[in-house]
């Protein structure tokens, strides 16, 4: 059944089945109480034995096989201490190769866990021992870097306690792992996306939408705007590739109906460590009735920021403190960015209490800003000119360009881009953007003509929603920037794709045909990420920190994953202090095969 004939009763069945199972086990009617608090599966120490295997699970009323660690989904929380050495013996009990990557952990390249770059992978029936010294503290996670095993359950949290006193104390400490589960195999999802890129889109336009727009803005403006989108062969409602049509969103392995539950006492300070371990889903997180004090992003402490809501890109982590002042329950609400579903749990002083679950927000609609245009969305005729420029991408001069983009060469990069200076914390245009010749071809259907920094933009679906939403412009590292040097050179990297054909690449060149990005050991480099697509891309550089340029060079926030908004530009600084071969890729699982590079530090 195609997704536009999606039956809402299916979601009710999915939620109802899980709810009935959970509540039957408790012997209570659905309206009486929340699920009992579930202890978090934590392994601590210096030596760990981890077994990757298959396990039957049932999230929707149908039994399926998941890929798990030590029979647990999510995988066990691993608790380490900064300064100590850990040894992790991983055995593969699957019928296929596997691996574990320690996401955001600074370690030798040989321990990074990326088959084909770091090591050969772990063959069926074989084991591999990871061993390295822990040189950081904070909230991180681990996951498979083999095939689609991350989609089928192979992910878990890493919590690293500081060697000394913690900068932020809490009475209770909970890990909140967000993920997306499908009863369909990942291979089926990938095939559906290749066959029809918006196969899972629940929010396509209808005749009713057209009539409402005509009533609101008139026939002429509506006609011009629809014509522009049609010429580009794009949709302003293309927010997420995979949606709640196939996904059931999980919080610590619990469906929304199963309701993962955590306890508190009134007046306590509670630390919640949010980890987005999903394959494809950006989550917008809030706790209605509670302010959240954000204290850490991607494992690094920041100056606290009080917010109502934050967007968590795939692979990002965010630690918050909350201090409930009343003996009432609160809902931990994480809605998918496309508003096709949500994960949720309950923070409560009493397992008998549960809070109301808020309604999903309206699905976002993309604007000309999200297309990398310089004009406001009301300026249809002017934006139409930019649309023609984008449409020219499909013209007769398109070719394949299978070689790597020339601007990765250090001399060229330094010559072309050196004088822009660091990014600022606003939403102004960046400056000179050079689209490489390799972007001209059938793999690219859009180029951002006037991409903006947009660090203070919460993103589609969160703008002007009446809540205080965290943005990258809010982030200021708690301690001074470790490497205060100015960059020696600049590398401009374009995130590219053909959304209709579901083809993803960097600079128009897929990984299979790309040369490595060469970094010189010890150098300081500015990376300019230009998003030439209408989708957000969480870019993850293995082995090194990305110091996000937010305007205050003395306190640059350090991240392992940076989410680049549609049609936007984002800059960060990298110190190439880790020799070897490292993966650098979009963390959307079904984009990764093409939007991937090797970064080689020598």
KEKOLLUM-298021 format. One line per field, with one value per residue (C-alpha): residue number from 1; residue in one letter; x, y, z. Coordinates in steps of 0.001 Angstrom, whole numbers, plus 500000, padded with zeros to 6 digits. Each point is the difference from the previous one (the first is absolute). Example, Ala and Ser with C-alpha at 12.3 -4.5 7.8 and 13.67 -1.06 7.14 Angstrom:
BEGIN
nukol <- c(1; 2)
loba <- c(A; S)
u <- c(512300; 501370)
v <- c(495500; 503440)
w <- c(507800; 499340)
END
This chain:
BEGIN
nukol <- c(1; 2; 3; 4; 5; 6; 7; 8; 9; 10; 11; 12; 13; 14; 15; 16; 17; 18; 19; 20; 21; 22; 23; 24; 25; 26; 27; 28; 29; 30; 31; 32; 33; 34; 35; 36; 37; 38; 39; 40; 41; 42; 43; 44; 45; 46; 47; 48; 49; 50; 51; 52; 53; 54; 55; 56; 57; 58; 59; 60; 61; 62; 63; 64; 65; 66; 67; 68; 69; 70; 71; 72; 73; 74; 75; 76; 77; 78; 79; 80; 81; 82; 83; 84; 85; 86; 87; 88; 89; 90; 91; 92; 93; 94; 95; 96; 97; 98; 99; 100; 101; 102; 103; 104; 105; 106; 107; 108; 109; 110; 111; 112; 113; 114; 115; 116; 117; 118; 119; 120; 121; 122; 123; 124; 125; 126; 127; 128; 129; 130; 131; 132; 133; 134; 135; 136; 137; 138; 139; 140; 141; 142; 143; 144; 145; 146; 147; 148; 149; 150; 151; 152; 153; 154; 155; 156; 157; 158; 159; 160; 161; 162; 163; 164; 165; 166; 167; 168; 169; 170; 171; 172; 173; 174; 175; 176; 177; 178; 179; 180; 181; 182; 183; 184; 185; 186; 187; 188; 189; 190; 191; 192; 193; 194; 195; 196; 197; 198; 199; 200; 201; 202; 203; 204; 205; 206; 207; 208; 209; 210; 211; 212; 213; 214; 215; 216; 217; 218; 219; 220; 221; 222; 223; 224; 225; 226; 227; 228; 229; 230; 231; 232; 233; 234; 235; 236; 237; 238; 239; 240; 241; 242; 243; 244; 245; 246; 247; 248; 249; 250; 251; 252; 253; 254; 255; 256; 257; 258; 259; 260; 261; 262; 263; 264; 265; 266; 267; 268; 269; 270; 271; 272; 273; 274; 275; 276; 277; 278; 279; 280; 281; 282; 283; 284; 285; 286; 287; 288; 289; 290; 291; 292; 293; 294; 295; 296; 297; 298; 299; 300; 301; 302; 303; 304; 305; 306; 307; 308; 309; 310; 311; 312; 313; 314; 315; 316; 317; 318; 319; 320; 321; 322; 323; 324; 325; 326; 327; 328; 329; 330; 331; 332; 333; 334; 335; 336; 337; 338; 339; 340; 341; 342; 343; 344; 345; 346; 347; 348; 349; 350; 351; 352; 353; 354; 355; 356; 357; 358; 359; 360; 361; 362; 363; 364; 365; 366; 367; 368; 369; 370; 371; 372; 373; 374; 375; 376; 377; 378; 379; 380; 381; 382; 383; 384; 385; 386; 387; 388; 389; 390; 391; 392; 393; 394; 395; 396; 397; 398; 399; 400; 401; 402; 403; 404; 405; 406; 407; 408; 409; 410; 411; 412; 413; 414; 415; 416; 417; 418; 419; 420; 421; 422; 423; 424; 425; 426; 427; 428; 429; 430; 431; 432; 433; 434; 435; 436; 437; 438; 439; 440; 441; 442; 443; 444; 445; 446; 447; 448; 449; 450; 451; 452; 453; 454; 455; 456; 457; 458; 459; 460; 461; 462; 463; 464; 465; 466; 467; 468; 469; 470; 471; 472; 473; 474; 475; 476; 477; 478; 479; 480; 481; 482; 483; 484; 485; 486; 487; 488; 489; 490; 491; 492; 493; 494; 495; 496; 497; 498; 499; 500; 501; 502; 503; 504; 505; 506; 507; 508; 509; 510; 511; 512; 513; 514; 515; 516; 517; 518; 519; 520; 521; 522; 523; 524; 525; 526; 527; 528; 529; 530; 531; 532; 533; 534; 535; 536; 537; 538; 539; 540; 541; 542; 543; 544; 545; 546; 547; 548; 549; 550; 551; 552; 553; 554; 555; 556; 557; 558; 559; 560; 561; 562; 563; 564; 565; 566; 567; 568; 569; 570; 571; 572; 573; 574; 575; 576; 577; 578; 579; 580; 581; 582; 583; 584; 585; 586; 587; 588; 589; 590; 591; 592; 593; 594; 595; 596; 597; 598; 599; 600; 601; 602)
loba <- c(X; X; X; X; X; X; X; X; X; X; X; X; X; X; X; X; X; X; X; X; X; X; X; X; X; X; X; X; X; X; X; X; X; X; X; X; X; X; X; X; X; X; X; X; X; X; X; X; X; X; X; X; X; X; X; X; X; X; X; X; X; X; X; X; X; X; X; X; X; X; X; X; X; X; X; X; X; X; X; X; X; X; X; X; X; X; X; X; X; X; X; X; X; X; X; X; X; X; X; X; X; X; X; X; X; X; X; X; X; X; X; X; X; X; X; X; X; X; X; X; X; X; X; X; X; X; X; X; X; X; X; X; X; X; X; X; X; X; X; X; X; X; X; X; X; X; X; X; X; X; X; X; X; X; X; X; X; X; X; X; X; X; X; X; X; X; X; X; X; X; X; X; X; X; X; X; X; X; X; X; X; X; X; X; X; X; X; X; X; X; X; X; X; X; X; X; X; X; X; X; X; X; X; X; X; X; X; X; X; X; X; X; X; X; X; X; X; X; X; X; X; X; X; X; X; X; X; X; X; X; X; X; X; X; X; X; X; X; X; X; X; X; X; X; X; X; X; X; X; X; X; X; X; X; X; X; X; X; X; X; X; X; X; X; X; X; X; X; X; X; X; X; X; X; X; X; X; X; X; X; X; X; X; X; X; X; X; X; X; X; X; X; X; X; X; X; X; X; X; X; X; X; X; X; X; X; X; X; X; X; X; X; X; X; X; X; X; X; X; X; X; X; X; X; X; X; X; X; X; X; X; X; X; X; X; X; X; X; X; X; X; X; X; X; X; X; X; X; X; X; X; X; X; X; X; X; X; X; X; X; X; X; X; X; X; X; X; X; X; X; X; X; X; X; X; X; X; X; X; X; X; X; X; X; X; X; X; X; X; X; X; X; X; X; X; X; X; X; X; X; X; X; X; X; X; X; X; X; X; X; X; X; X; X; X; X; X; X; X; X; X; X; X; X; X; X; X; X; X; X; X; X; X; X; X; X; X; X; X; X; X; X; X; X; X; X; X; X; X; X; X; X; X; X; X; X; X; X; X; X; X; X; X; X; X; X; X; X; X; X; X; X; X; X; X; X; X; X; X; X; X; X; X; X; X; X; X; X; X; X; X; X; X; X; X; X; X; X; X; X; X; X; X; X; X; X; X; X; X; X; X; X; X; X; X; X; X; X; X; X; X; X; X; X; X; X; X; X; X; X; X; X; X; X; X; X; X; X; X; X; X; X; X; X; X; X; X; X; X; X; X; X; X; X; X; X; X; X; X; X; X; X; X; X; X; X; X; X; X; X; X; X; X; X; X; X; X; X; X; X; X; X; X; X; X; X; X; X; X; X; X; X; X; X; X; X; X; X; X; X; X; X)
u <- c(500000; 501568; 500519; 497529; 497285; 501343; 497358; 500107; 498471; 503307; 501674; 497169; 500458; 503748; 499637; 497036; 501747; 503075; 497859; 497916; 503087; 501709; 496946; 498877; 503367; 499271; 496486; 498528; 497540; 501576; 498758; 501202; 503766; 503182; 502406; 502223; 503440; 502476; 503570; 502564; 502294; 503472; 503437; 502853; 503719; 503017; 499352; 496876; 498779; 497446; 498211; 498230; 497113; 496439; 496968; 496254; 498154; 496398; 499308; 496940; 498171; 502295; 503124; 503172; 503732; 502135; 503786; 500943; 502929; 499895; 496352; 499089; 498320; 501307; 503376; 501237; 501131; 503785; 501341; 503688; 502251; 502160; 503725; 499588; 500629; 497102; 500035; 496876; 499878; 497274; 498867; 497885; 497271; 498268; 500056; 501653; 502908; 499496; 501802; 499655; 500939; 500483; 498253; 501714; 502803; 503541; 502151; 502566; 498737; 500473; 497416; 497334; 498022; 499318; 500412; 502143; 501651; 500853; 499997; 498588; 496869; 499014; 499172; 497242; 501191; 503031; 500901; 501897; 501400; 499837; 502476; 500686; 500451; 496978; 500970; 496676; 496806; 496339; 497142; 500753; 498748; 501028; 498526; 500740; 501769; 499121; 497189; 496664; 500466; 499561; 496409; 499268; 501040; 503783; 500520; 500604; 501130; 503456; 500250; 503490; 500444; 502564; 503323; 499299; 496909; 497087; 499190; 496275; 498558; 496635; 497932; 498916; 501591; 498119; 501017; 497314; 500757; 497736; 499743; 497807; 498879; 498439; 498490; 501176; 503554; 502489; 500544; 496291; 500053; 503008; 498347; 496776; 501927; 501855; 496719; 498182; 501926; 496860; 498584; 499676; 498821; 496695; 499599; 499766; 497938; 496286; 497289; 498831; 503411; 499832; 496552; 501098; 503018; 497895; 497635; 502935; 502222; 498091; 500156; 502969; 502395; 498965; 500452; 503464; 501132; 498708; 501545; 503361; 500014; 498821; 502761; 502557; 498296; 500102; 497509; 499844; 498789; 502956; 501214; 501099; 500760; 498566; 496971; 497507; 498439; 502568; 501734; 498995; 501936; 501653; 501250; 502463; 498497; 496407; 497202; 497880; 497296; 502466; 501049; 503547; 499825; 502512; 499472; 500852; 499240; 498708; 502884; 502617; 502299; 499682; 502509; 498646; 502571; 498233; 501625; 498616; 500907; 497486; 500781; 498173; 497979; 500603; 498119; 498606; 500110; 498061; 498513; 496729; 499878; 503743; 502836; 503124; 503465; 502292; 503467; 501711; 499910; 501797; 501625; 501546; 498883; 498608; 498925; 496465; 497108; 496383; 497616; 496576; 501043; 502960; 500497; 502244; 501517; 500857; 503095; 499979; 499754; 498674; 500066; 497427; 499202; 496420; 498712; 496334; 498396; 496709; 498890; 498595; 501010; 501647; 500152; 503357; 498831; 502199; 498093; 501489; 500953; 497408; 497316; 499116; 500406; 501787; 501893; 498970; 500572; 498907; 501934; 497941; 500137; 497603; 499576; 496239; 500174; 500392; 499824; 498051; 501754; 499963; 498644; 502486; 500848; 498961; 502378; 502657; 499874; 503300; 500557; 502311; 502505; 500206; 500845; 503035; 498357; 500641; 496368; 497143; 497355; 497473; 502094; 498762; 500997; 503559; 500376; 498700; 503158; 502150; 497842; 500898; 503669; 499469; 497971; 502947; 501755; 498012; 501216; 501991; 503404; 499567; 502656; 501277; 503286; 501071; 503281; 500396; 499213; 503061; 499517; 501095; 503535; 501545; 501612; 496823; 497940; 502357; 500088; 496237; 498825; 502039; 498604; 496458; 500802; 498107; 496285; 497764; 497038; 497299; 498211; 501892; 501365; 503422; 501946; 501613; 498643; 501743; 498045; 502503; 499662; 499258; 496636; 498822; 498470; 497091; 500874; 499188; 496610; 500514; 502631; 499501; 500544; 500091; 500508; 499853; 501732; 496693; 501607; 497193; 497286; 498363; 499017; 496849; 497098; 501494; 500006; 497706; 498213; 499591; 502644; 503625; 501924; 503734; 502124; 503670; 500453; 499204; 502957; 503081; 502584; 500397; 503811; 502230; 500505; 502930; 501569; 499657; 501994; 498544; 499462; 502864; 497654; 496367; 498248; 496564; 497883; 496641; 497302; 498245; 497250; 497345; 496945; 497762; 502455; 501047; 503679; 502295; 503562; 502564; 500867; 497890; 502411; 498935; 502400; 500791; 501593; 501529; 503554; 500750; 500023; 503629; 500722; 503493; 500795; 499776; 498421; 496959; 497400; 496731; 497350; 497143; 497027; 497574; 496680; 498894; 496906; 496644; 500612; 501935; 503229; 501734; 503697; 502292; 503795; 501584; 503031; 500160; 497928; 498040; 500254; 496812; 500527; 497268; 501610; 502007; 503361; 501036; 497156; 499230; 497624; 501595; 497872; 500443; 496877; 498760; 496535; 499975; 496567; 498475; 501537; 502315; 503715; 501781; 503670; 502145; 503700; 501888; 503404; 501457; 501500; 499098; 502142; 498430; 496879; 496702; 496416; 498187; 496370; 496355; 498508; 496662; 500399; 498525; 502111; 503268; 501143; 500309; 500406; 503226; 503714; 503215; 502008; 503673; 502286; 503732)
v <- c(500000; 503338; 502448; 502598; 497426; 499643; 498734; 501884; 496951; 498217; 502437; 499543; 496242; 500288; 502176; 498046; 496638; 501206; 501676; 496903; 497819; 502395; 500599; 496379; 499161; 502515; 498757; 503513; 501738; 502417; 503170; 499079; 500199; 500348; 497157; 499113; 501652; 497884; 499646; 501089; 497206; 501332; 498378; 501717; 499439; 499582; 496664; 499201; 496948; 500948; 497450; 501108; 497664; 499742; 500231; 499817; 503213; 501139; 503736; 500004; 496725; 498136; 498088; 501104; 499469; 502788; 500302; 500363; 500083; 497651; 499279; 503666; 502674; 502632; 498440; 500258; 503386; 499933; 502054; 500970; 502409; 502673; 499182; 496235; 497407; 497865; 496659; 498876; 496497; 499894; 496639; 499678; 497359; 501223; 498276; 503075; 502325; 502576; 502806; 502577; 503662; 502071; 503170; 503222; 498196; 501270; 496907; 498471; 499506; 496218; 499926; 502123; 497026; 500940; 497011; 500840; 502965; 499097; 496229; 497085; 499602; 497070; 496839; 497604; 497911; 502245; 502531; 503275; 501800; 503756; 501546; 503690; 502642; 502140; 503657; 501785; 499954; 500495; 498353; 498020; 496870; 496977; 498269; 497656; 501375; 496934; 499817; 501125; 498466; 503384; 500066; 496567; 500780; 500005; 503194; 500928; 502789; 500800; 502057; 501138; 501340; 502807; 499255; 502742; 501717; 500363; 503572; 499290; 497867; 498241; 497912; 497630; 499181; 498376; 499065; 500613; 498219; 501007; 497749; 498920; 496413; 498488; 496592; 500345; 498897; 502814; 498549; 500410; 503596; 500778; 498400; 501948; 503278; 499236; 499164; 503099; 502482; 501255; 496503; 500558; 503616; 500305; 503717; 500446; 502852; 499527; 501870; 501330; 501570; 501691; 501446; 501318; 501715; 501599; 501375; 501307; 501577; 500036; 497998; 501793; 499705; 496418; 499103; 501587; 498259; 496580; 500464; 500779; 496834; 497915; 501322; 498957; 496612; 500474; 500062; 502513; 497154; 497704; 500091; 496433; 497050; 497403; 500712; 498608; 498089; 497288; 501229; 499423; 502491; 498638; 501463; 497652; 497188; 500788; 500893; 503071; 497765; 497997; 503326; 499851; 501396; 501715; 501077; 503179; 501654; 503568; 502479; 497608; 500928; 497427; 499569; 498650; 498901; 500011; 498005; 499897; 496465; 499925; 499042; 502870; 502085; 503489; 500387; 503183; 499482; 501742; 499322; 501967; 501868; 499769; 502269; 498129; 501315; 498792; 499303; 497837; 499346; 497031; 499217; 503461; 502358; 503360; 503055; 499036; 501129; 499879; 498839; 498492; 497865; 498847; 498210; 496955; 498964; 496384; 499025; 503146; 499881; 502596; 499985; 502038; 500670; 500294; 500798; 499007; 502137; 498107; 496441; 499489; 497938; 501488; 498664; 499693; 500798; 499495; 500584; 499131; 503071; 499161; 499585; 496482; 498550; 500285; 498242; 500668; 499090; 501146; 501760; 499535; 499962; 497041; 497120; 500428; 503431; 500836; 503285; 501048; 499399; 503183; 499987; 499925; 503391; 500767; 498570; 502515; 501644; 500985; 503560; 501698; 500458; 496203; 499891; 502231; 503039; 503548; 501088; 499794; 497393; 502694; 501226; 497384; 501654; 500699; 496545; 498609; 501342; 498057; 496946; 500265; 500003; 496800; 498459; 500540; 497209; 497586; 501587; 498487; 500910; 497402; 497269; 497383; 501417; 496814; 501513; 501676; 503678; 502124; 502385; 497412; 500759; 502071; 502633; 500618; 500204; 502481; 502143; 500057; 500451; 501692; 503407; 499352; 499888; 497953; 499459; 502259; 499063; 501405; 499002; 502003; 498750; 498428; 501570; 498405; 496529; 498117; 497119; 497498; 498766; 496520; 501292; 500233; 496639; 497626; 499399; 503619; 501638; 503150; 502559; 502544; 503358; 502133; 497660; 501623; 499186; 499758; 499051; 501812; 498260; 497071; 498495; 498996; 499281; 501789; 503619; 502309; 497137; 501889; 497918; 500833; 497725; 499294; 500996; 499567; 503732; 499329; 497649; 501278; 497541; 499916; 500044; 501955; 498703; 497536; 501069; 503795; 500174; 501528; 497487; 499537; 499222; 499423; 497048; 500466; 496844; 499865; 497586; 498959; 497774; 499247; 499680; 498547; 497205; 499634; 500477; 501552; 501238; 502602; 502565; 497911; 497066; 496801; 498316; 497175; 502499; 502455; 500682; 500430; 503438; 500609; 501629; 500747; 498881; 502881; 502533; 502112; 499984; 501847; 497728; 501687; 497665; 501177; 498175; 499953; 497945; 500604; 497501; 500323; 497992; 499040; 499884; 497912; 500199; 497024; 500318; 503807; 502807; 502470; 503417; 501704; 503660; 501847; 503424; 499705; 498523; 499665; 497573; 498029; 497099; 496648; 497495; 496616; 500425; 503240; 500255; 502167; 501412; 499943; 502596; 501216; 500336; 499080; 500355; 498278; 499717; 496718; 499295; 497035; 498353; 496372; 498212; 497380; 499426; 501318; 499875; 503279; 499588; 500889; 497988; 499414; 496290; 499865; 502995; 498689; 497811; 503018; 502960; 498627; 500841; 498658; 502665; 499052; 501687; 499670)
w <- c(500000; 499027; 502879; 498797; 500716; 503530; 502396; 503291; 501650; 499477; 502408; 502483; 499706; 500501; 503084; 501329; 499720; 501836; 502621; 500602; 500372; 502422; 502141; 500050; 501502; 502754; 500567; 499737; 497703; 497492; 501722; 503478; 499961; 498003; 499414; 502933; 499951; 498072; 501326; 497441; 498821; 500882; 499816; 501851; 500339; 497743; 498290; 498028; 498118; 497349; 497833; 496796; 499175; 498678; 502262; 499421; 500859; 499726; 499901; 497743; 500483; 497598; 501000; 498233; 500408; 501442; 500219; 503652; 502403; 502997; 499178; 500647; 497858; 500409; 500696; 503605; 501286; 500309; 502916; 499822; 501904; 498434; 500103; 500226; 497291; 498851; 498201; 498152; 498557; 497350; 498658; 496878; 500175; 496837; 496622; 498438; 500788; 502727; 501831; 502759; 499618; 503154; 498915; 501102; 501833; 499402; 499460; 497601; 496442; 500281; 502830; 498277; 498695; 496356; 497656; 496999; 501715; 503607; 499779; 498022; 502108; 502197; 498054; 501121; 502933; 500561; 502683; 500098; 503024; 500060; 502442; 500592; 502674; 500815; 499496; 500511; 502011; 499212; 498114; 496828; 498273; 497956; 496984; 497142; 496938; 497895; 497476; 501521; 503464; 501676; 498673; 501452; 503569; 500396; 501990; 503638; 502325; 501385; 503193; 501030; 503511; 500402; 501682; 502563; 501274; 497589; 498969; 500393; 502777; 499928; 502384; 497244; 496664; 497109; 496464; 497361; 496725; 497095; 496962; 497087; 499446; 496861; 499454; 496401; 499317; 499357; 496535; 499279; 501240; 497802; 496972; 500565; 500210; 496772; 498278; 501297; 502142; 501786; 500469; 503773; 499862; 501869; 499397; 496237; 498642; 499324; 498103; 503349; 500595; 496603; 500739; 503405; 498430; 497279; 502638; 502063; 497319; 496718; 496781; 498405; 502931; 500673; 496327; 499867; 503153; 498935; 496546; 501549; 502123; 497050; 497755; 502595; 500352; 503773; 502846; 502829; 502225; 499437; 503605; 500720; 497736; 502371; 502176; 502476; 497125; 500703; 503161; 503602; 502084; 503140; 503258; 501679; 497939; 501068; 497611; 500811; 501466; 502085; 501565; 501369; 503540; 502311; 503609; 501903; 503349; 500034; 500239; 498659; 497131; 497227; 497186; 496711; 497422; 496610; 497197; 496474; 498939; 497155; 496435; 498277; 502462; 501374; 503283; 501556; 503768; 502753; 503434; 500242; 503296; 500655; 498937; 498934; 500772; 497220; 501454; 497406; 496260; 498437; 503336; 500467; 502748; 498941; 501937; 501104; 497816; 501177; 497253; 499416; 497042; 497945; 496702; 500164; 496689; 499288; 502057; 502165; 503807; 502421; 503818; 501916; 503639; 501211; 503492; 500386; 502680; 500226; 500713; 496535; 496988; 496914; 496450; 498269; 496480; 496934; 496769; 496635; 497980; 497325; 502710; 498881; 503479; 503322; 502736; 503558; 503610; 503445; 502764; 503121; 503823; 500047; 497513; 500377; 498340; 496351; 498137; 496944; 496697; 497880; 496475; 497156; 498553; 496432; 497370; 498910; 496594; 498388; 498815; 497522; 502816; 500305; 496295; 500518; 498418; 501152; 499763; 502445; 499241; 499110; 497081; 497588; 496745; 501142; 501474; 496714; 498331; 502455; 499326; 496313; 500995; 501972; 497206; 497637; 501917; 497852; 496745; 497116; 501474; 502754; 500106; 502424; 501409; 501737; 501211; 503406; 500314; 499267; 502894; 502546; 498917; 502779; 497794; 498008; 503161; 501575; 496872; 499457; 503592; 502651; 500743; 501166; 503709; 502558; 499905; 502040; 502126; 497729; 496803; 497410; 496697; 500365; 497151; 496976; 499327; 497185; 498514; 498559; 496431; 501352; 501258; 496398; 499237; 500462; 503662; 500929; 499561; 502109; 500948; 502770; 498309; 503168; 502978; 503411; 503272; 501929; 503314; 501814; 497975; 501840; 496647; 498108; 502316; 503023; 498859; 501971; 501723; 503292; 501781; 500827; 497651; 500215; 496995; 499188; 500628; 503693; 500480; 501829; 501290; 503770; 499752; 497593; 496460; 500286; 496688; 499594; 496752; 496871; 497187; 497550; 497122; 499139; 498429; 498460; 499893; 498219; 501176; 496829; 498736; 497464; 502193; 497292; 499222; 503645; 499180; 502620; 499699; 500997; 497319; 497620; 500342; 501798; 502409; 497576; 497581; 502478; 501091; 503729; 501557; 500969; 503357; 501268; 503526; 502454; 497645; 500830; 497205; 499452; 498513; 498141; 499588; 497311; 499891; 496356; 500831; 501666; 502795; 503253; 500118; 503278; 499038; 502194; 499897; 501743; 502267; 500270; 501472; 497927; 501687; 498879; 499068; 501835; 500332; 503235; 499029; 503643; 500833; 496845; 500719; 499146; 498135; 498348; 497838; 498443; 498445; 496868; 499220; 496493; 497690; 502784; 500601; 503237; 500914; 502577; 500813; 500153; 501530; 498129; 503084; 499239; 497386; 497777; 497905; 501334; 498789; 499311; 499034; 500293; 502861; 498249; 499435; 496497; 498881; 501364; 497107; 497695; 502383; 501460; 499800; 501404; 501838; 500086; 502535; 499333)
END
